[in-house]
Amino acid sequence: MKTAIRLLVRFLIWFVTLVVVAGALITAHGYVTGFDPARIVDQTPLMPLFLSGVARAWIPAALLSGLISLLAAARLDRLSRASLPVLLASWTLTLIAGGFVLGSVPPPVGGYAVLPPERVVRVDAHRLYPLGTIGREPRPLVLHDEREQPVFQVRAGRYADPPGGKLELPGDPRSPIDLRRLANSYPSMVQAPVHASGLRADIAETARLFALDEPGALSTILNMMALALFILGCWTVVRLTRWPLFNAGLALACIRLALWVVPAARTGPLRPVLIAAFDSTVLPLASAIILAAAGLGLLALLVFLPPFTEWRREIRHG
Protein backbone atom coordinates (compact mmCIF):
# COMPACT_ATOMS: atom_id res chain seq x y z
CA MET A 1 0.00 0.00 0.00
CA LYS A 2 2.94 2.31 0.65
CA THR A 3 3.94 1.97 -2.98
CA ALA A 4 0.44 2.97 -4.11
CA ILE A 5 0.42 6.03 -1.84
CA ARG A 6 3.89 7.03 -3.02
CA LEU A 7 2.81 6.82 -6.66
CA LEU A 8 -0.39 8.76 -5.89
CA VAL A 9 1.58 11.58 -4.24
CA ARG A 10 3.94 11.72 -7.20
CA PHE A 11 1.01 11.83 -9.60
CA LEU A 12 -0.51 14.79 -7.72
CA ILE A 13 2.82 16.64 -7.65
CA TRP A 14 3.38 16.09 -11.37
CA PHE A 15 -0.18 17.08 -12.19
CA VAL A 16 -0.12 20.32 -10.17
CA THR A 17 3.27 21.23 -11.64
CA LEU A 18 2.23 20.55 -15.21
CA VAL A 19 -1.13 22.31 -15.01
CA VAL A 20 0.39 25.43 -13.41
CA VAL A 21 3.33 25.59 -15.83
CA ALA A 22 1.13 24.98 -18.90
CA GLY A 23 -1.43 27.52 -17.68
CA ALA A 24 1.34 30.08 -17.15
CA LEU A 25 2.71 29.47 -20.66
CA ILE A 26 -0.75 29.91 -22.19
CA THR A 27 -1.15 33.10 -20.18
CA ALA A 28 2.25 34.39 -21.27
CA HIS A 29 1.43 33.72 -24.93
CA GLY A 30 -1.87 35.60 -24.73
CA TYR A 31 -0.42 38.44 -22.69
CA VAL A 32 2.64 38.97 -24.88
CA THR A 33 0.49 38.86 -27.99
CA GLY A 34 -1.66 41.60 -26.52
CA PHE A 35 1.31 43.92 -26.13
CA ASP A 36 2.84 43.40 -29.55
CA PRO A 37 3.68 46.91 -30.78
CA ALA A 38 2.62 45.94 -34.30
CA ARG A 39 -0.74 44.66 -33.14
CA ILE A 40 -2.60 46.47 -30.40
CA VAL A 41 -5.27 44.29 -28.81
CA ASP A 42 -7.84 44.93 -26.08
CA GLN A 43 -6.04 43.08 -23.28
CA THR A 44 -7.80 40.56 -21.05
CA PRO A 45 -6.97 40.92 -17.33
CA LEU A 46 -4.17 38.64 -16.22
CA MET A 47 -6.00 36.46 -13.67
CA PRO A 48 -8.96 35.44 -15.93
CA LEU A 49 -6.43 34.68 -18.66
CA PHE A 50 -4.46 32.45 -16.25
CA LEU A 51 -7.58 30.63 -15.02
CA SER A 52 -8.63 30.00 -18.59
CA GLY A 53 -5.13 28.66 -19.36
CA VAL A 54 -5.29 26.31 -16.37
CA ALA A 55 -8.70 25.06 -17.50
CA ARG A 56 -7.45 24.37 -21.03
CA ALA A 57 -4.34 22.60 -19.69
CA TRP A 58 -6.21 20.47 -17.15
CA ILE A 59 -7.04 17.41 -19.27
CA PRO A 60 -3.70 17.09 -21.14
CA ALA A 61 -1.85 17.66 -17.84
CA ALA A 62 -3.87 14.87 -16.19
CA LEU A 63 -3.20 12.52 -19.10
CA LEU A 64 0.52 13.25 -19.15
CA SER A 65 0.78 12.98 -15.35
CA GLY A 66 -0.96 9.61 -15.50
CA LEU A 67 1.51 8.43 -18.12
CA ILE A 68 4.45 9.61 -16.02
CA SER A 69 2.97 7.66 -13.10
CA LEU A 70 2.91 4.51 -15.22
CA LEU A 71 6.52 5.06 -16.27
CA ALA A 72 7.48 5.51 -12.61
CA ALA A 73 5.60 2.33 -11.67
CA ALA A 74 7.45 0.43 -14.39
CA ARG A 75 10.76 1.38 -12.74
CA LEU A 76 9.85 -0.34 -9.47
CA ASP A 77 11.17 -3.82 -8.72
CA ARG A 78 7.86 -4.91 -7.23
CA LEU A 79 4.39 -3.44 -7.68
CA SER A 80 1.65 -3.85 -5.10
CA ARG A 81 -1.79 -4.94 -6.27
CA ALA A 82 -3.32 -1.70 -5.02
CA SER A 83 -1.02 0.57 -7.05
CA LEU A 84 -2.80 0.56 -10.40
CA PRO A 85 -6.36 0.69 -8.95
CA VAL A 86 -5.37 3.66 -6.75
CA LEU A 87 -3.83 5.45 -9.73
CA LEU A 88 -6.90 4.69 -11.87
CA ALA A 89 -9.18 6.19 -9.21
CA SER A 90 -6.99 9.30 -8.94
CA TRP A 91 -6.90 9.79 -12.72
CA THR A 92 -10.66 9.36 -12.96
CA LEU A 93 -11.41 11.86 -10.19
CA THR A 94 -8.92 14.36 -11.59
CA LEU A 95 -10.37 14.15 -15.10
CA ILE A 96 -13.98 14.41 -13.85
CA ALA A 97 -12.92 17.45 -11.81
CA GLY A 98 -11.51 18.81 -15.08
CA GLY A 99 -15.01 18.76 -16.54
CA PHE A 100 -16.23 20.97 -13.69
CA VAL A 101 -13.23 23.28 -14.08
CA LEU A 102 -13.86 23.70 -17.80
CA GLY A 103 -17.54 24.32 -17.15
CA SER A 104 -17.06 26.80 -14.30
CA VAL A 105 -14.16 28.91 -15.57
CA PRO A 106 -15.46 31.22 -18.30
CA PRO A 107 -13.19 31.75 -21.28
CA PRO A 108 -11.45 35.12 -21.25
CA VAL A 109 -13.27 37.90 -22.99
CA GLY A 110 -10.61 38.33 -25.62
CA GLY A 111 -10.01 41.61 -27.32
CA TYR A 112 -9.91 42.11 -31.04
CA ALA A 113 -7.18 43.56 -33.17
CA VAL A 114 -7.30 47.30 -33.73
CA LEU A 115 -5.05 49.58 -35.75
CA PRO A 116 -2.48 51.56 -33.73
CA PRO A 117 -2.69 55.26 -34.67
CA GLU A 118 0.23 56.84 -36.54
CA ARG A 119 1.99 53.55 -37.10
CA VAL A 120 2.47 51.58 -40.31
CA VAL A 121 1.19 48.02 -40.17
CA ARG A 122 1.12 45.36 -42.87
CA VAL A 123 -1.84 43.16 -43.77
CA ASP A 124 -1.07 40.68 -46.55
CA ALA A 125 0.23 42.67 -49.54
CA HIS A 126 -0.81 46.15 -48.46
CA ARG A 127 0.11 48.56 -45.69
CA LEU A 128 -2.09 50.75 -43.56
CA TYR A 129 -1.27 53.99 -41.78
CA PRO A 130 -4.04 55.50 -39.62
CA LEU A 131 -3.58 59.28 -39.50
CA GLY A 132 -5.51 59.37 -36.25
CA THR A 133 -8.59 58.06 -34.49
CA ILE A 134 -12.07 59.39 -33.79
CA GLY A 135 -13.01 57.55 -30.64
CA ARG A 136 -11.90 54.05 -31.59
CA GLU A 137 -12.39 54.43 -35.33
CA PRO A 138 -9.25 54.73 -37.55
CA ARG A 139 -10.42 57.63 -39.69
CA PRO A 140 -8.91 58.62 -42.00
CA LEU A 141 -6.14 56.21 -42.98
CA VAL A 142 -3.56 55.93 -45.76
CA LEU A 143 -3.56 52.67 -47.72
CA HIS A 144 -0.48 51.63 -49.69
CA ASP A 145 -0.64 48.86 -52.27
CA GLU A 146 1.86 48.62 -55.14
CA ARG A 147 -0.63 46.57 -57.16
CA GLU A 148 -3.07 49.50 -57.31
CA GLN A 149 -3.03 52.90 -58.94
CA PRO A 150 -2.54 55.29 -57.31
CA VAL A 151 -0.21 53.45 -54.95
CA PHE A 152 -1.21 55.64 -52.00
CA GLN A 153 -4.88 56.17 -51.25
CA VAL A 154 -6.65 57.91 -48.41
CA ARG A 155 -9.63 55.94 -47.18
CA ALA A 156 -12.20 56.22 -44.44
CA GLY A 157 -12.25 53.12 -42.27
CA ARG A 158 -14.46 51.70 -39.58
CA TYR A 159 -14.52 48.53 -37.54
CA ALA A 160 -17.15 45.96 -38.35
CA ASP A 161 -20.15 45.75 -36.05
CA PRO A 162 -20.20 43.66 -33.94
CA PRO A 163 -16.46 44.06 -33.33
CA GLY A 164 -14.59 41.06 -34.60
CA GLY A 165 -11.20 42.24 -35.77
CA LYS A 166 -12.39 43.28 -39.24
CA LEU A 167 -11.82 46.68 -40.83
CA GLU A 168 -14.34 47.96 -43.37
CA LEU A 169 -13.31 50.31 -46.17
CA PRO A 170 -16.51 51.66 -47.76
CA GLY A 171 -16.38 51.40 -51.54
CA ASP A 172 -13.12 49.41 -51.55
CA PRO A 173 -13.19 45.90 -53.12
CA ARG A 174 -10.58 44.72 -50.57
CA SER A 175 -13.02 45.38 -47.73
CA PRO A 176 -13.36 43.97 -45.15
CA ILE A 177 -9.75 43.46 -44.03
CA ASP A 178 -9.13 40.75 -41.46
CA LEU A 179 -6.95 42.45 -38.84
CA ARG A 180 -6.00 39.09 -37.33
CA ARG A 181 -3.56 38.83 -40.22
CA LEU A 182 -1.64 41.89 -39.12
CA ALA A 183 2.09 41.36 -39.40
CA ASN A 184 3.40 41.08 -35.87
CA SER A 185 6.69 40.49 -34.13
CA TYR A 186 6.33 39.27 -30.55
CA PRO A 187 3.94 36.34 -31.10
CA SER A 188 6.47 34.60 -33.36
CA MET A 189 8.78 34.38 -30.35
CA VAL A 190 6.27 32.39 -28.29
CA GLN A 191 4.31 30.45 -30.88
CA ALA A 192 4.40 26.67 -30.71
CA PRO A 193 6.56 24.88 -33.32
CA VAL A 194 4.83 24.19 -36.62
CA HIS A 195 4.85 20.42 -36.08
CA ALA A 196 3.00 20.95 -32.77
CA SER A 197 0.16 22.98 -34.30
CA GLY A 198 -2.04 19.88 -34.70
CA LEU A 199 -1.57 18.92 -31.06
CA ARG A 200 -2.34 22.45 -29.91
CA ALA A 201 -5.48 22.53 -32.05
CA ASP A 202 -6.70 19.17 -30.71
CA ILE A 203 -6.10 20.24 -27.09
CA ALA A 204 -7.97 23.50 -27.62
CA GLU A 205 -10.86 21.75 -29.38
CA THR A 206 -11.08 19.05 -26.69
CA ALA A 207 -11.23 21.72 -23.99
CA ARG A 208 -13.85 23.67 -25.95
CA LEU A 209 -16.06 20.62 -26.43
CA PHE A 210 -15.95 19.63 -22.77
CA ALA A 211 -16.60 23.24 -21.74
CA LEU A 212 -19.77 23.25 -23.87
CA ASP A 213 -21.18 20.22 -21.99
CA GLU A 214 -22.57 20.34 -18.49
CA PRO A 215 -19.89 19.16 -16.01
CA GLY A 216 -22.29 16.62 -14.53
CA ALA A 217 -23.63 15.47 -17.89
CA LEU A 218 -23.44 11.75 -18.56
CA SER A 219 -21.43 12.28 -21.75
CA THR A 220 -18.80 14.37 -19.92
CA ILE A 221 -18.38 11.91 -17.05
CA LEU A 222 -18.22 8.89 -19.37
CA ASN A 223 -15.67 10.60 -21.61
CA MET A 224 -13.48 11.37 -18.60
CA MET A 225 -13.79 7.80 -17.31
CA ALA A 226 -12.92 6.49 -20.77
CA LEU A 227 -9.83 8.68 -20.86
CA ALA A 228 -8.81 7.31 -17.44
CA LEU A 229 -9.34 3.73 -18.64
CA PHE A 230 -7.32 4.46 -21.76
CA ILE A 231 -4.41 5.70 -19.61
CA LEU A 232 -4.58 2.45 -17.64
CA GLY A 233 -4.46 0.57 -20.94
CA CYS A 234 -1.16 2.31 -21.65
CA TRP A 235 0.32 0.08 -18.90
CA THR A 236 0.53 -2.56 -21.62
CA VAL A 237 2.39 -0.16 -23.91
CA VAL A 238 4.81 0.84 -21.14
CA ARG A 239 5.72 -2.87 -20.73
CA LEU A 240 5.51 -3.81 -24.39
CA THR A 241 9.23 -4.34 -25.14
CA ARG A 242 12.52 -4.59 -23.28
CA TRP A 243 13.43 -1.00 -24.29
CA PRO A 244 11.81 1.41 -21.78
CA LEU A 245 12.60 4.55 -23.77
CA PHE A 246 10.97 3.08 -26.87
CA ASN A 247 7.94 2.09 -24.78
CA ALA A 248 7.70 5.62 -23.39
CA GLY A 249 7.64 7.04 -26.93
CA LEU A 250 4.85 4.63 -27.90
CA ALA A 251 2.87 5.60 -24.80
CA LEU A 252 3.22 9.30 -25.65
CA ALA A 253 1.92 8.53 -29.14
CA CYS A 254 -1.10 6.80 -27.54
CA ILE A 255 -1.84 9.88 -25.42
CA ARG A 256 -1.56 12.01 -28.56
CA LEU A 257 -4.06 9.69 -30.24
CA ALA A 258 -6.49 10.06 -27.32
CA LEU A 259 -6.35 13.86 -27.63
CA TRP A 260 -7.17 13.48 -31.33
CA VAL A 261 -10.06 11.04 -30.90
CA VAL A 262 -12.33 13.33 -28.84
CA PRO A 263 -12.49 16.28 -31.31
CA ALA A 264 -12.33 13.94 -34.32
CA ALA A 265 -15.39 12.04 -33.08
CA ARG A 266 -17.37 15.14 -32.14
CA THR A 267 -16.65 17.56 -34.97
CA GLY A 268 -13.81 16.10 -37.04
CA PRO A 269 -13.17 13.44 -39.69
CA LEU A 270 -14.57 10.54 -37.64
CA ARG A 271 -17.99 12.14 -37.26
CA PRO A 272 -19.47 11.06 -40.65
CA VAL A 273 -18.44 7.45 -39.97
CA LEU A 274 -19.88 7.54 -36.46
CA ILE A 275 -23.14 9.08 -37.66
CA ALA A 276 -23.59 6.08 -39.92
CA ALA A 277 -22.58 3.61 -37.20
CA PHE A 278 -24.35 4.99 -34.11
CA ASP A 279 -27.81 6.19 -33.22
CA SER A 280 -28.12 9.94 -32.62
CA THR A 281 -28.72 9.36 -28.90
CA VAL A 282 -25.43 7.43 -28.62
CA LEU A 283 -23.40 9.78 -30.80
CA PRO A 284 -22.22 12.09 -27.94
CA LEU A 285 -20.75 8.98 -26.27
CA ALA A 286 -18.95 7.75 -29.39
CA SER A 287 -15.54 9.07 -28.31
CA ALA A 288 -15.98 7.48 -24.88
CA ILE A 289 -16.85 4.14 -26.49
CA ILE A 290 -13.79 4.30 -28.76
CA LEU A 291 -11.39 5.19 -25.95
CA ALA A 292 -12.86 2.64 -23.51
CA ALA A 293 -12.72 -0.12 -26.13
CA ALA A 294 -9.10 0.80 -26.95
CA GLY A 295 -8.18 0.80 -23.26
CA LEU A 296 -9.80 -2.59 -22.65
CA GLY A 297 -8.15 -3.97 -25.78
CA LEU A 298 -4.73 -2.85 -24.57
CA LEU A 299 -5.35 -4.38 -21.13
CA ALA A 300 -6.38 -7.65 -22.78
CA LEU A 301 -2.94 -7.84 -24.39
CA LEU A 302 -1.39 -8.13 -20.93
CA VAL A 303 -2.09 -11.89 -21.01
CA PHE A 304 0.51 -12.22 -23.77
CA LEU A 305 3.20 -10.34 -21.84
CA PRO A 306 5.51 -11.87 -19.21
CA PRO A 307 4.71 -11.21 -15.52
CA PHE A 308 5.87 -7.86 -14.19
CA THR A 309 8.66 -9.28 -12.00
CA GLU A 310 10.03 -11.33 -14.90
CA TRP A 311 9.87 -8.35 -17.24
CA ARG A 312 11.74 -6.19 -14.70
CA ARG A 313 14.39 -8.88 -14.35
CA GLU A 314 14.90 -8.93 -18.12
CA ILE A 315 15.21 -5.14 -18.17
CA ARG A 316 17.80 -5.08 -15.40
CA HIS A 317 19.89 -8.08 -16.39
CA GLY A 318 19.27 -8.23 -20.14
C-alpha positions in Angstrom: 0.0 0.0 0.0 2.9 2.3 0.7 3.9 2.0 -3.0 0.4 3.0 -4.1 0.4 6.0 -1.8 3.9 7.0 -3.0 2.8 6.8 -6.7 -0.4 8.8 -5.9 1.6 11.6 -4.2 3.9 11.7 -7.2 1.0 11.8 -9.6 -0.5 14.8 -7.7 2.8 16.6 -7.7 3.4 16.1 -11.4 -0.2 17.1 -12.2 -0.1 20.3 -10.2 3.3 21.2 -11.6 2.2 20.5 -15.2 -1.1 22.3 -15.0 0.4 25.4 -13.4 3.3 25.6 -15.8 1.1 25.0 -18.9 -1.4 27.5 -17.7 1.3 30.1 -17.2 2.7 29.5 -20.7 -0.7 29.9 -22.2 -1.1 33.1 -20.2 2.3 34.4 -21.3 1.4 33.7 -24.9 -1.9 35.6 -24.7 -0.4 38.4 -22.7 2.6 39.0 -24.9 0.5 38.9 -28.0 -1.7 41.6 -26.5 1.3 43.9 -26.1 2.8 43.4 -29.5 3.7 46.9 -30.8 2.6 45.9 -34.3 -0.7 44.7 -33.1 -2.6 46.5 -30.4 -5.3 44.3 -28.8 -7.8 44.9 -26.1 -6.0 43.1 -23.3 -7.8 40.6 -21.0 -7.0 40.9 -17.3 -4.2 38.6 -16.2 -6.0 36.5 -13.7 -9.0 35.4 -15.9 -6.4 34.7 -18.7 -4.5 32.5 -16.2 -7.6 30.6 -15.0 -8.6 30.0 -18.6 -5.1 28.7 -19.4 -5.3 26.3 -16.4 -8.7 25.1 -17.5 -7.4 24.4 -21.0 -4.3 22.6 -19.7 -6.2 20.5 -17.1 -7.0 17.4 -19.3 -3.7 17.1 -21.1 -1.8 17.7 -17.8 -3.9 14.9 -16.2 -3.2 12.5 -19.1 0.5 13.3 -19.2 0.8 13.0 -15.3 -1.0 9.6 -15.5 1.5 8.4 -18.1 4.5 9.6 -16.0 3.0 7.7 -13.1 2.9 4.5 -15.2 6.5 5.1 -16.3 7.5 5.5 -12.6 5.6 2.3 -11.7 7.4 0.4 -14.4 10.8 1.4 -12.7 9.8 -0.3 -9.5 11.2 -3.8 -8.7 7.9 -4.9 -7.2 4.4 -3.4 -7.7 1.6 -3.9 -5.1 -1.8 -4.9 -6.3 -3.3 -1.7 -5.0 -1.0 0.6 -7.1 -2.8 0.6 -10.4 -6.4 0.7 -8.9 -5.4 3.7 -6.8 -3.8 5.4 -9.7 -6.9 4.7 -11.9 -9.2 6.2 -9.2 -7.0 9.3 -8.9 -6.9 9.8 -12.7 -10.7 9.4 -13.0 -11.4 11.9 -10.2 -8.9 14.4 -11.6 -10.4 14.1 -15.1 -14.0 14.4 -13.8 -12.9 17.5 -11.8 -11.5 18.8 -15.1 -15.0 18.8 -16.5 -16.2 21.0 -13.7 -13.2 23.3 -14.1 -13.9 23.7 -17.8 -17.5 24.3 -17.1 -17.1 26.8 -14.3 -14.2 28.9 -15.6 -15.5 31.2 -18.3 -13.2 31.7 -21.3 -11.4 35.1 -21.3 -13.3 37.9 -23.0 -10.6 38.3 -25.6 -10.0 41.6 -27.3 -9.9 42.1 -31.0 -7.2 43.6 -33.2 -7.3 47.3 -33.7 -5.0 49.6 -35.7 -2.5 51.6 -33.7 -2.7 55.3 -34.7 0.2 56.8 -36.5 2.0 53.6 -37.1 2.5 51.6 -40.3 1.2 48.0 -40.2 1.1 45.4 -42.9 -1.8 43.2 -43.8 -1.1 40.7 -46.6 0.2 42.7 -49.5 -0.8 46.2 -48.5 0.1 48.6 -45.7 -2.1 50.8 -43.6 -1.3 54.0 -41.8 -4.0 55.5 -39.6 -3.6 59.3 -39.5 -5.5 59.4 -36.3 -8.6 58.1 -34.5 -12.1 59.4 -33.8 -13.0 57.5 -30.6 -11.9 54.1 -31.6 -12.4 54.4 -35.3 -9.2 54.7 -37.5 -10.4 57.6 -39.7 -8.9 58.6 -42.0 -6.1 56.2 -43.0 -3.6 55.9 -45.8 -3.6 52.7 -47.7 -0.5 51.6 -49.7 -0.6 48.9 -52.3 1.9 48.6 -55.1 -0.6 46.6 -57.2 -3.1 49.5 -57.3 -3.0 52.9 -58.9 -2.5 55.3 -57.3 -0.2 53.5 -54.9 -1.2 55.6 -52.0 -4.9 56.2 -51.3 -6.7 57.9 -48.4 -9.6 55.9 -47.2 -12.2 56.2 -44.4 -12.3 53.1 -42.3 -14.5 51.7 -39.6 -14.5 48.5 -37.5 -17.1 46.0 -38.3 -20.1 45.7 -36.0 -20.2 43.7 -33.9 -16.5 44.1 -33.3 -14.6 41.1 -34.6 -11.2 42.2 -35.8 -12.4 43.3 -39.2 -11.8 46.7 -40.8 -14.3 48.0 -43.4 -13.3 50.3 -46.2 -16.5 51.7 -47.8 -16.4 51.4 -51.5 -13.1 49.4 -51.6 -13.2 45.9 -53.1 -10.6 44.7 -50.6 -13.0 45.4 -47.7 -13.4 44.0 -45.2 -9.8 43.5 -44.0 -9.1 40.8 -41.5 -7.0 42.4 -38.8 -6.0 39.1 -37.3 -3.6 38.8 -40.2 -1.6 41.9 -39.1 2.1 41.4 -39.4 3.4 41.1 -35.9 6.7 40.5 -34.1 6.3 39.3 -30.6 3.9 36.3 -31.1 6.5 34.6 -33.4 8.8 34.4 -30.3 6.3 32.4 -28.3 4.3 30.4 -30.9 4.4 26.7 -30.7 6.6 24.9 -33.3 4.8 24.2 -36.6 4.9 20.4 -36.1 3.0 20.9 -32.8 0.2 23.0 -34.3 -2.0 19.9 -34.7 -1.6 18.9 -31.1 -2.3 22.4 -29.9 -5.5 22.5 -32.0 -6.7 19.2 -30.7 -6.1 20.2 -27.1 -8.0 23.5 -27.6 -10.9 21.8 -29.4 -11.1 19.0 -26.7 -11.2 21.7 -24.0 -13.8 23.7 -25.9 -16.1 20.6 -26.4 -16.0 19.6 -22.8 -16.6 23.2 -21.7 -19.8 23.2 -23.9 -21.2 20.2 -22.0 -22.6 20.3 -18.5 -19.9 19.2 -16.0 -22.3 16.6 -14.5 -23.6 15.5 -17.9 -23.4 11.7 -18.6 -21.4 12.3 -21.8 -18.8 14.4 -19.9 -18.4 11.9 -17.1 -18.2 8.9 -19.4 -15.7 10.6 -21.6 -13.5 11.4 -18.6 -13.8 7.8 -17.3 -12.9 6.5 -20.8 -9.8 8.7 -20.9 -8.8 7.3 -17.4 -9.3 3.7 -18.6 -7.3 4.5 -21.8 -4.4 5.7 -19.6 -4.6 2.4 -17.6 -4.5 0.6 -20.9 -1.2 2.3 -21.7 0.3 0.1 -18.9 0.5 -2.6 -21.6 2.4 -0.2 -23.9 4.8 0.8 -21.1 5.7 -2.9 -20.7 5.5 -3.8 -24.4 9.2 -4.3 -25.1 12.5 -4.6 -23.3 13.4 -1.0 -24.3 11.8 1.4 -21.8 12.6 4.6 -23.8 11.0 3.1 -26.9 7.9 2.1 -24.8 7.7 5.6 -23.4 7.6 7.0 -26.9 4.9 4.6 -27.9 2.9 5.6 -24.8 3.2 9.3 -25.6 1.9 8.5 -29.1 -1.1 6.8 -27.5 -1.8 9.9 -25.4 -1.6 12.0 -28.6 -4.1 9.7 -30.2 -6.5 10.1 -27.3 -6.3 13.9 -27.6 -7.2 13.5 -31.3 -10.1 11.0 -30.9 -12.3 13.3 -28.8 -12.5 16.3 -31.3 -12.3 13.9 -34.3 -15.4 12.0 -33.1 -17.4 15.1 -32.1 -16.7 17.6 -35.0 -13.8 16.1 -37.0 -13.2 13.4 -39.7 -14.6 10.5 -37.6 -18.0 12.1 -37.3 -19.5 11.1 -40.6 -18.4 7.5 -40.0 -19.9 7.5 -36.5 -23.1 9.1 -37.7 -23.6 6.1 -39.9 -22.6 3.6 -37.2 -24.4 5.0 -34.1 -27.8 6.2 -33.2 -28.1 9.9 -32.6 -28.7 9.4 -28.9 -25.4 7.4 -28.6 -23.4 9.8 -30.8 -22.2 12.1 -27.9 -20.8 9.0 -26.3 -18.9 7.7 -29.4 -15.5 9.1 -28.3 -16.0 7.5 -24.9 -16.9 4.1 -26.5 -13.8 4.3 -28.8 -11.4 5.2 -25.9 -12.9 2.6 -23.5 -12.7 -0.1 -26.1 -9.1 0.8 -26.9 -8.2 0.8 -23.3 -9.8 -2.6 -22.6 -8.2 -4.0 -25.8 -4.7 -2.9 -24.6 -5.4 -4.4 -21.1 -6.4 -7.7 -22.8 -2.9 -7.8 -24.4 -1.4 -8.1 -20.9 -2.1 -11.9 -21.0 0.5 -12.2 -23.8 3.2 -10.3 -21.8 5.5 -11.9 -19.2 4.7 -11.2 -15.5 5.9 -7.9 -14.2 8.7 -9.3 -12.0 10.0 -11.3 -14.9 9.9 -8.3 -17.2 11.7 -6.2 -14.7 14.4 -8.9 -14.4 14.9 -8.9 -18.1 15.2 -5.1 -18.2 17.8 -5.1 -15.4 19.9 -8.1 -16.4 19.3 -8.2 -20.1 
